[in-house]
């Protein structure tokens, strides 16, 4: 359990308004304001250097990227093991815990809580000795440009600080949708940091939106619902232990995201889920590493939220100190097991079943009444009247759509090898360039039988969902194509990115849309002649056409569909239309 000493900086929420001495070393603007305000990014830059100056053998401050607006992205490597670089950490075999604040820069609890927890750990005031057994890699603010879009009204559904940053980046990317597609320069820098340090656990610090209730934090961990089986056991233990620590400190932690099943309706209860890989907790299990999503409750005041976030960080430091070596071994074993993923079923998606249980959840009295403004129902809470809600919780999560992994791997033709190869490199995925033409190779190809394009842009992309299946055929594989082996530690991430029916694959994000757009057409008057020639020459086709007219009313009424029926059977039809330009193979190139 967390030592009670960690509360000394806080004592109680009511005492937080008492400002710390202005000259106190390595304190934040948040501390000195009684946790009413938070500092600008120049404070992060200053503190990063000051921590390194105060503890030169235990702290290294370094830049790992630049934002689109030219600001430095800073991290602090903190340890008493002597491992202050990624190379030293790997050489010494020291577990690395990466704690990231400010991915949504208006939700900035992690920055101020992290600097406080860091100082106390270095002073051995909180969880003494934890830095002897790990490296803490602390990124105070991930979304730096968003942090500097400072304002008083950026988070109207959040209590404090007085001013805060903005949710998205200067290029309007939501970084917590970007882990797979990695469009944002900030995410590319973060993935490079992750590839370099290979953290055992990645902690993503947030503040949730939502309704008014009493619970103050949710702790979601993966692998728990998906990923490597042995890591799921360890992930569940990590979640349980951190929640126990927080409960001992007076919090009411929950293991699910506290958003109602039906928006704005408390009686609808809650639905737990497995995050897709666009989110941190969906992404890192694909790398066989732990991820934790921390969501303090936005309607708690800033002093309370910072205290709880601080307690979470200290608990994590304690957990990694106690179990890091054991979990490190499990992660290495999971990497080894991933080498044999070929031929095994892999879940591309998960679903929450309709099995529900009733839970007692601490909320407030509320009414739902007609609104003359919106015309809908308006939920009004009375925070002076605590109330226990009996509500349903659906938390049984099971694999939904599975696909068998290829025995050998994936082939990306030369035409797309450049950009796909660059994307794979961003994630540290191994591949090789095929050095010579192969005129005929046994492969699997995927042809879409149905395509559904997104109706509006999302994160700058037009999404695409396809139906269809893999089938065997022989095709030429040209020099310069990529072979992406399935036998590698990141096999799950390989499938996440390259399977066409995955929710966060490159195809789903619209990166291959050109392949599913028809570009060549036959004029109607020519198609009319072609159709008559085909009908005259092929009695089987005549019968097929007649039956389709009789059984498919939409087809019968559409001149375009009727002519396309014959165009598809003509030698001029583009055989690459709706052909996914990535192949699977059982071979190992």
Order of alpha helices (4+ residues) and beta strands (2+ residues): alpha-alpha-beta-beta-alpha-beta-alpha-beta-alpha-alpha-beta-beta-alpha-beta-beta-alpha-beta-alpha-beta-beta-beta-beta-beta-beta-beta-alpha-beta-beta-beta-beta-alpha-alpha-alpha-alpha-alpha-beta
